[in-house]
């Protein structure tokens, strides 16, 4: 009975953690560039000479679903969607590189290109600064050029190029801010193969229907574990009464 309690107790706990991950995914079903969190659990033996047959479940490091999300055309100049594998590079609060699939960018008053929470977007030579008085064009390789809005109209200037990287996703760590970083926090090299679609945004890769079904399954699994705990408790009470008969 004690072993059953261990299994049911840790099972209920882990279902609760999995439910929290599903709720986080569903809350970000409409977040640009969001990557779904994958919950994983494993069993380990309880340490101690008196508990050789006990096992319990623990949650492992959360994994990430890196499948691409749907791309929608917006027509906005500073919206970008990566068309295949790859990520944008931005500068986080401590001045280091972080990586994201969310290409919903805008300009600060000083012309600095920033992401939706104000982090500077990096080019291959540092943060990108866009002049306000010129017409901007973005190529599929991330190169940003500008043309004057007054005559002469043919003075093309190269402003820079978005830093696009193609990391090994198995070696990325997900931060609490939803950004991805390398384990050693060293910057990645730009990858010329990564392509972008200007005037478009990639949506979340969360499937809301699957998430709702998983939520229902988790609720039923939690109820099953609690029923097992109650049944074991009832059996223990019955056994105690039998042993106390004189």
HELIX and SHEET records of a PDB file:
HELIX    1   1 UNK A    2  UNK A   27  1                                  26    
HELIX    2   2 UNK A  169  UNK A  171  5                                   3    
HELIX    3   3 UNK A  208  UNK A  243  1                                  36    
SHEET    1   A 2 UNK A  37  UNK A  38  0                                        
SHEET    2   A 2 UNK A  63  UNK A  64 -1                                        
SHEET    1   B 2 UNK A  41  UNK A  45  0                                        
SHEET    2   B 2 UNK A  55  UNK A  59 -1                                        
SHEET    1   C 2 UNK A  71  UNK A  73  0                                        
SHEET    2   C 2 UNK A 200  UNK A 202 -1                                        
SHEET    1   D 2 UNK A  80  UNK A  82  0                                        
SHEET    2   D 2 UNK A 196  UNK A 198 -1                                        
SHEET    1   E 3 UNK A  97  UNK A 100  0                                        
SHEET    2   E 3 UNK A  87  UNK A  91 -1                                        
SHEET    3   E 3 UNK A 164  UNK A 165 -1                                        
SHEET    1   F 2 UNK A 106  UNK A 107  0                                        
SHEET    2   F 2 UNK A 113  UNK A 114 -1                                        
SHEET    1   G 2 UNK A 122  UNK A 123  0                                        
SHEET    2   G 2 UNK A 126  UNK A 127 -1                                        
SHEET    1   H 3 UNK A 134  UNK A 138  0                                        
SHEET    2   H 3 UNK A 143  UNK A 148 -1                                        
SHEET    3   H 3 UNK A 157  UNK A 161 -1                                        
SHEET    1   I 2 UNK A 172  UNK A 174  0                                        
SHEET    2   I 2 UNK A 180  UNK A 182 -1                                        
END                                                                             
